[in-house]
Amino acid sequence: MSDCCTPKGYRQIFSAKNAVGEAKRYRRKGLDGTSKRIFDFVRERRVEGKTLLEVGGGIGAIEIELLKAGMARAVNVELTPTYEAAAGELLIEAGLTDLVERVMDFAEAGPEVESADVVVMNRVICCYPDMPKLAGAAADRAKGMLIMSFPNRRWWTRLGLTVANIGFRVIRLRFQVFLHPPLLILAAVEQRSFKTRLNRSGLLWQVVALERAN
C-alpha cells in the first residue's frame, strides 16, 4: 500500500453508510449496468457447479446473482470491514449464507485464498496503486476466467478522476483513484497465459474478460 491510500481512507470512501445505500439500490433495481454486463458474460459460459472468487465484491450483488444462476460457491475478498453488515443481510435474505465466504486483503494474501474457476474484479483496480501486483494475484487464482472493470481512458473520465483526486487532497482524505492504462492491465494478465475474450468500453467503465489458454 502506498502513502496515497490508507485503511482509514478506504473506510471513509467505502463506508457502512454507502454499503447500506448500495444494498437498497440493489434490492430495488437489481444489478447496475456494469455489474450486469459481467454477470451476463459469466452466465453465458455456464456457471453450474463452478466456483467464484470476487475481489472487492462490496455488498456481494454479483456473487448472489451467480449463485442463484447455479454457481456452486463464492469467496468475497474485501479490504475493509465496512460492507460486512449490509452484505450479510443480503445473503440471509437470499438464503445463501452457507455458500459464501468473506475474507480480507487480497493482494497481500497467501495460499489461504484459493483459486477459483472464475475471478471477478469489478471497479477494484482503480482503487489500488500497484496494478501489476493486484492483476497478477487475480490471474494466478483464476482457473478459467478473469473478468474486470475499470475506468476507460476517455477525456471526460480522465477529467472527472483528476477533479476527484484534487478534492480528496483538499479535504485531506488519504485516498486516490488510479487511471491505470487499459493496455498495461491487459498485458499484466495476458502474460500469464490468458487471452482476451471481451473488451468493451462504456460511458465510464471498461469491461474486459480473459480466459486461460489451454
HUBEL-V911928 format. One record per residue. N is the residue number from 1. RES is the residue in one small letter. SS is DSSP state (alpha for helix, beta for strand, coil for the rest). PHI is phi in degrees with one decimal (none if undefined). Layout:
N & RES & SS & PHI
N & RES & SS & PHI
//
This chain:
1 & m & coil & none
2 & s & coil & -85.6
3 & d & coil & -69.1
4 & c & coil & -69.3
5 & c & coil & -134.8
6 & t & coil & -129.7
7 & p & alpha & -53.1
8 & k & alpha & -64.1
9 & g & alpha & -61.4
10 & y & alpha & -62.1
11 & r & alpha & -66.3
12 & q & alpha & -72.4
13 & i & alpha & -71.7
14 & f & coil & -103.2
15 & s & coil & -82.8
16 & a & alpha & -61.5
17 & k & alpha & -62.8
18 & n & alpha & -62.7
19 & a & alpha & -61.2
20 & v & alpha & -61.9
21 & g & alpha & -63.8
22 & e & alpha & -63.9
23 & a & alpha & -63.9
24 & k & alpha & -64.0
25 & r & alpha & -63.9
26 & y & alpha & -65.3
27 & r & alpha & -62.3
28 & r & alpha & -80.1
29 & k & alpha & -118.2
30 & g & coil & 79.2
31 & l & coil & -66.9
32 & d & coil & -71.9
33 & g & alpha & -58.1
34 & t & alpha & -66.3
35 & s & alpha & -63.2
36 & k & alpha & -64.3
37 & r & alpha & -63.1
38 & i & alpha & -65.1
39 & f & alpha & -58.4
40 & d & alpha & -62.2
41 & f & alpha & -63.0
42 & v & alpha & -67.8
43 & r & alpha & -62.7
44 & e & alpha & -63.4
45 & r & coil & -102.5
46 & r & coil & 68.7
47 & v & coil & -114.2
48 & e & coil & -55.6
49 & g & coil & 79.6
50 & k & coil & -88.4
51 & t & beta & -109.4
52 & l & beta & -125.9
53 & l & beta & -120.4
54 & e & beta & -110.9
55 & v & beta & -94.5
56 & g & coil & 66.7
57 & g & coil & -76.7
58 & g & coil & 60.8
59 & i & coil & -76.5
60 & g & coil & 84.4
61 & a & alpha & -63.4
62 & i & alpha & -62.6
63 & e & alpha & -66.6
64 & i & alpha & -61.1
65 & e & alpha & -65.5
66 & l & alpha & -70.2
67 & l & alpha & -65.9
68 & k & alpha & -62.4
69 & a & coil & -81.3
70 & g & coil & 122.6
71 & m & coil & -63.4
72 & a & coil & -80.0
73 & r & beta & -159.4
74 & a & beta & -138.5
75 & v & beta & -121.7
76 & n & beta & -114.3
77 & v & beta & -105.3
78 & e & beta & -124.0
79 & l & coil & -84.1
80 & t & coil & -125.6
81 & p & alpha & -87.4
82 & t & alpha & -70.0
83 & y & alpha & -94.7
84 & e & alpha & -64.2
85 & a & alpha & -63.6
86 & a & alpha & -64.6
87 & a & alpha & -64.8
88 & g & alpha & -62.8
89 & e & alpha & -63.6
90 & l & alpha & -64.7
91 & l & alpha & -65.7
92 & i & alpha & -62.9
93 & e & alpha & -61.5
94 & a & alpha & -84.9
95 & g & coil & 69.1
96 & l & coil & -119.6
97 & t & alpha & -59.7
98 & d & alpha & -78.0
99 & l & alpha & -106.2
100 & v & beta & -126.9
101 & e & beta & -114.7
102 & r & beta & -116.0
103 & v & beta & -128.3
104 & m & beta & -107.8
105 & d & coil & -9.6
106 & f & coil & -94.0
107 & a & coil & -60.9
108 & e & coil & -94.7
109 & a & coil & -75.3
110 & g & coil & -103.3
111 & p & coil & -66.5
112 & e & coil & -66.0
113 & v & coil & -95.6
114 & e & coil & -80.9
115 & s & coil & -69.0
116 & a & beta & -140.1
117 & d & beta & -62.4
118 & v & beta & -128.8
119 & v & beta & -118.5
120 & v & beta & -122.9
121 & m & beta & -131.2
122 & n & beta & -100.0
123 & r & coil & 56.1
124 & v & coil & -116.1
125 & i & alpha & -58.9
126 & c & alpha & -71.0
127 & c & alpha & -102.5
128 & y & coil & -126.5
129 & p & coil & -70.1
130 & d & coil & -96.8
131 & m & alpha & -59.9
132 & p & alpha & -58.1
133 & k & alpha & -66.6
134 & l & alpha & -69.6
135 & a & alpha & -62.9
136 & g & alpha & -65.7
137 & a & alpha & -62.9
138 & a & alpha & -66.6
139 & a & alpha & -62.9
140 & d & alpha & -63.1
141 & r & coil & -101.8
142 & a & beta & -96.1
143 & k & beta & -73.3
144 & g & beta & -125.8
145 & m & beta & -129.7
146 & l & beta & -128.7
147 & i & beta & -119.8
148 & m & beta & -133.6
149 & s & beta & -130.5
150 & f & beta & -159.0
151 & p & beta & -60.3
152 & n & coil & -76.8
153 & r & coil & -106.0
154 & r & coil & -71.2
155 & w & alpha & -62.3
156 & w & alpha & -70.8
157 & t & alpha & -69.2
158 & r & alpha & -61.4
159 & l & alpha & -64.4
160 & g & alpha & -61.4
161 & l & alpha & -70.0
162 & t & alpha & -63.4
163 & v & alpha & -62.9
164 & a & alpha & -61.3
165 & n & alpha & -65.9
166 & i & alpha & -62.5
167 & g & alpha & -60.9
168 & f & alpha & -61.1
169 & r & alpha & -68.0
170 & v & alpha & -61.0
171 & i & coil & -90.8
172 & r & coil & 60.4
173 & l & coil & -91.8
174 & r & coil & -81.2
175 & f & coil & -151.6
176 & q & coil & -146.6
177 & v & coil & -96.5
178 & f & coil & -111.0
179 & l & coil & -101.5
180 & h & coil & -67.7
181 & p & coil & -60.3
182 & p & alpha & -53.9
183 & l & alpha & -62.6
184 & l & alpha & -73.1
185 & i & alpha & -62.7
186 & l & alpha & -61.8
187 & a & alpha & -63.5
188 & a & alpha & -62.9
189 & v & alpha & -93.6
190 & e & alpha & -61.6
191 & q & coil & -68.5
192 & r & coil & -102.2
193 & s & coil & 69.7
194 & f & beta & -115.7
195 & k & beta & -122.0
196 & t & beta & -75.6
197 & r & beta & -110.5
198 & l & beta & -146.0
199 & n & beta & -148.5
200 & r & beta & -126.7
201 & s & beta & -106.0
202 & g & coil & -94.2
203 & l & coil & -61.4
204 & l & coil & -123.3
205 & w & beta & -113.2
206 & q & beta & -105.6
207 & v & beta & -110.9
208 & v & beta & -127.9
209 & a & beta & -130.2
210 & l & beta & -128.0
211 & e & beta & -116.0
212 & r & beta & -69.4
213 & a & coil & -70.5
214 & n & coil & -72.8
//
